[in-house]
Every structure is written in structure tokens, then in C-alpha cells.
Amino acid sequence: MNKYELAVVVNAKLEEEEKAAVLENVKELIARFGGTVTDVDDWGKRKLAYEIQKMHEGYFSFIHFEAEPTCPAEIESRVRIMDNVIRYLCVRQDA
């Protein structure tokens, strides 16, 4: 099992419940593909470095998880098509 960090930027125009639902869906994806969420670091609303889809702000969350090497590709392919996710990045953490 490898350790990974998934950075997710969610649309800032969403209500708190909708934002929580998006993050919960991402956590469920991780669990569905055999991963285990170890930590969630929520940074809240931040200004974006550049405009994305006519938005200047987004909710930043970092999800730390452990999974098999095939898991991140499956998660990325599902997160890519989520409507309220502006950007995402999954990286492997070195021990």
C-alpha cells in the first residue's frame, strides 16, 4: 500500500452542504477502489492564482489516503467528470 495525497478544489459558489457532499463522494470513491482515508485537511475558501471557468475562488481540501498503485488512476478518472470539482491533483507521498 502506498500513501497518496489528493488535492481537490471545489466550486466556491456551492452551499456548505453541497461542498460536503462532493467531498464525501470523493471519499466514497477512494473506499470503493480499496483505499483507506487517513486524514482530511480542509483549507476552506481561497483565492485562485488565476481565473478558472470564470471563478476567482475555490474551496481547497487535501485528502490523505493509502491505496494500491492502481487506485489513483481510477479515482482521477471519476473526479475528472464531477461537475463541481474545478481542479484536482493526486500525488504519491514518499515515506
HUQUIBEL-V207105 format. One record per residue. N is the residue number from 1. NEAR is the number of other ideal C-beta (glycine too) atoms within 10 Angstrom. Layout:
n=N near=NEAR
n=N near=NEAR
This chain:
n=1 near=12
n=2 near=15
n=3 near=14
n=4 near=21
n=5 near=16
n=6 near=24
n=7 near=15
n=8 near=23
n=9 near=21
n=10 near=23
n=11 near=18
n=12 near=19
n=13 near=12
n=14 near=15
n=15 near=8
n=16 near=8
n=17 near=7
n=18 near=12
n=19 near=20
n=20 near=14
n=21 near=13
n=22 near=19
n=23 near=17
n=24 near=10
n=25 near=14
n=26 near=23
n=27 near=15
n=28 near=12
n=29 near=19
n=30 near=23
n=31 near=12
n=32 near=12
n=33 near=17
n=34 near=13
n=35 near=23
n=36 near=11
n=37 near=16
n=38 near=12
n=39 near=9
n=40 near=15
n=41 near=11
n=42 near=12
n=43 near=12
n=44 near=9
n=45 near=11
n=46 near=12
n=47 near=8
n=48 near=16
n=49 near=7
n=50 near=5
n=51 near=8
n=52 near=14
n=53 near=9
n=54 near=5
n=55 near=13
n=56 near=11
n=57 near=15
n=58 near=24
n=59 near=23
n=60 near=19
n=61 near=20
n=62 near=14
n=63 near=23
n=64 near=15
n=65 near=26
n=66 near=16
n=67 near=22
n=68 near=12
n=69 near=10
n=70 near=10
n=71 near=21
n=72 near=20
n=73 near=10
n=74 near=17
n=75 near=23
n=76 near=14
n=77 near=10
n=78 near=16
n=79 near=19
n=80 near=9
n=81 near=7
n=82 near=15
n=83 near=6
n=84 near=18
n=85 near=19
n=86 near=18
n=87 near=14
n=88 near=18
n=89 near=12
n=90 near=19
n=91 near=11
n=92 near=12
n=93 near=11
n=94 near=6
n=95 near=5
